Amino acid sequence: MKVRASSLEELFKEALKGMMNILRNEKLEMRNKKAMRTVTVYASDRTALLVDFLNEALSLAQIHKEIYTNVAFSTFSEIALQAALLGVKVNEFDEDIKAVTYHEADVRQNEKGEWETMLVFDI
C-alpha cells in the first residue's frame, strides 16, 4: 500500500485508515458499538514508529474485533507517539492481516515536500 500525506502526522492517520479498509472493506454503521483504545509507541526512527504503531493498532483490532476509523494523537514526534484509536466493534473482518512488515517501508519527504511510504502487509 502506498501512502502519501501533507504532514507526518497525517501520513500515520492515512496509513491506519488504509490498513483498516483492508480489514473491513465496507462502509461501517457508525451506530454500532463505539470503541476507543489508547496506544503508546516508542521507536528508533519515524519508519519504525509507523510500522510499530500500525502493528499495535492491528493487534488491538484483532483482539477486540474493532475497526479504527480515526486516531487522535495527544503526543506525536518522529520517535514517539501517544494516541486514542477511535472506531466501532465488528462481527468479522473481510481480510486477515498478520502483520505490517518493514520490507520497503521508508517514511520520507518527496521532492514536493509530501510525506510518503510504501507498506507491505503479511497476509
TORFILUM-811197 format. One record per residue (C-alpha): residue in three letters; x, y, z. Coordinates in steps of 0.05 Angstrom, whole numbers, padded with zeros to 5 digits, always signed. Example, Ala and Ser with C-alpha at 12.3 -4.5 7.8 and 13.67 -1.06 7.14 Angstrom:
REM residues 2
ala+00246-00090+00156/ser+00273-00021+00143/
REM end
This chain:
REM residues 123
met+00000+00000+00000/lys+00029+00067-00020/val+00012+00124+00029/arg+00023+00198+00018/ala+00003+00259+00060/ser+00020+00331+00071/ser+00047+00321+00142/leu+00079+00264+00180/glu+00021+00260+00229/glu-00028+00257+00171/leu+00013+00201+00139/phe+00003+00159+00202/lys-00072+00173+00200/glu-00078+00155+00127/ala-00037+00091+00137/leu-00083+00070+00193/lys-00145+00084+00151/gly-00116+00045+00092/met-00099-00015+00135/met-00168-00015+00168/asn-00200-00010+00099/ile-00165-00075+00080/leu-00190-00109+00144/arg-00262-00086+00132/asn-00276-00062+00062/glu-00348-00038+00072/lys-00379+00025+00099/leu-00387+00016+00174/glu-00450+00033+00210/met-00429+00086+00260/arg-00488+00067+00304/asn-00451+00003+00320/lys-00420-00001+00389/lys-00365+00051+00392/ala-00294+00032+00411/met-00235+00071+00438/arg-00165+00045+00454/thr-00102+00082+00474/val-00033+00066+00448/thr+00037+00089+00466/val+00094+00072+00419/tyr+00168+00088+00421/ala+00216+00072+00364/ser+00286+00088+00338/asp+00262+00127+00278/arg+00198+00150+00242/thr+00194+00089+00197/ala+00198+00041+00256/leu+00148+00085+00293/leu+00097+00079+00236/val+00106+00003+00229/asp+00103-00008+00304/phe+00042+00038+00310/leu+00005+00001+00256/asn+00023-00067+00286/glu-00003-00043+00354/ala-00068-00019+00322/leu-00074-00085+00284/ser-00064-00125+00347/leu-00117-00086+00385/ala-00165-00091+00326/gln-00158-00166+00324/ile-00161-00177+00399/his-00223-00134+00408/lys-00257-00144+00339/glu-00255-00070+00324/ile-00242-00025+00265/tyr-00210+00042+00279/thr-00237+00097+00235/asn-00198+00155+00266/val-00139+00170+00310/ala-00126+00229+00357/phe-00053+00240+00375/ser-00041+00271+00443/thr+00035+00265+00434/phe+00070+00259+00367/ser+00143+00262+00347/glu+00188+00225+00299/ile+00205+00172+00352/ala+00145+00171+00400/leu+00070+00177+00400/gln+00011+00170+00445/ala-00058+00166+00413/ala-00131+00147+00421/leu-00156+00099+00368/leu-00230+00112+00354/gly-00275+00063+00318/val-00330+00012+00322/lys-00340-00061+00341/val-00349-00110+00283/asn-00371-00182+00279/glu-00318-00203+00229/phe-00263-00178+00183/asp-00263-00183+00107/glu-00188-00197+00103/asp-00136-00221+00152/ile-00071-00183+00161/lys-00019-00219+00203/ala+00030-00161+00208/val+00057-00097+00178/thr+00127-00111+00154/tyr+00189-00067+00149/his+00200-00091+00078/glu+00202-00030+00032/ala+00179+00017+00088/asp+00216+00083+00086/val+00180+00144+00113/arg+00208+00204+00077/gln+00191+00270+00045/asn+00190+00272-00031/glu+00213+00329-00076/lys+00144+00363-00069/gly+00151+00363+00007/glu+00098+00309+00017/trp+00109+00252+00065/glu+00105+00182+00035/thr+00120+00109+00046/met+00104+00040+00019/leu+00074-00011+00067/val+00076-00086+00056/phe+00029-00130+00096/asp+00039-00202+00115/ile-00027-00233+00096/
REM end
